[in-house]
């Protein structure tokens, strides 16, 4: 879980996992973030999705089909109750975005 980021509306967020294969980013209560790009290993099998507080998940994509395609341009809104979850490979995933609330 990524914690400890103190941000304001309009701040750019750039997070890379410190653990291979896992990245969970759940903003604090009342915070909203738009994720604009996700980076994952192009030969791995990272699962990229959103998860709610009950643990239900919806996957956005799985591993890219070919080398060099490990970057996804996206527009995903996340909150404290529906947040980003990435898992699956031995490599460190990352994302960027902007805080909107």
C-alpha positions, 0 to 999 in steps of 0.5 A, spaced: 500 500 500 502 506 498 501 511 503 504 518 506 503 522 500 501 529 502 498 532 496 493 538 494 488 539 488 492 539 481 499 536 484 502 531 479 502 524 482 508 519 480 508 512 484 513 506 483 512 500 487 517 498 491 515 491 491 516 487 485 509 485 482 504 489 487 502 496 487 496 498 491 494 505 491 488 508 495 487 515 496 485 518 503 478 519 504 475 525 500 481 525 495 480 523 488 485 522 483 485 521 475 490 516 473 493 518 466 498 513 465 500 506 468 507 502 466 508 495 467 513 490 465 512 489 457 513 481 458 510 480 465 503 478 467 501 484 471 494 485 472 491 492 472 484 494 475 480 497 480 478 494 487 472 496 492 473 496 499 469 490 499 475 486 495 471 486 489 475 487 483 475 489 475 481 488 471 482 493 466 488 489 462 493 484 463 500 483 460 501 486 454 502 482 448 509 484 446 515 487 448 515 494 449 508 495 450 508 496 457 505 503 458 497 504 458 494 511 457 488 511 461 483 516 464 481 512 471 478 516 477 480 513 483 477 514 490 478 511 497 472 506 496 474 504 489 482 504 488 488 502 484 490 495 484 496 492 480 499 485 481 502 479 478 509 479 475 516 479 478 517 487 476 515 493 479 509 497 476 508 504 476 503 510 475 502 517 474 496 522 475 493 528 478 489 529 484 482 533 482 479 533 489 
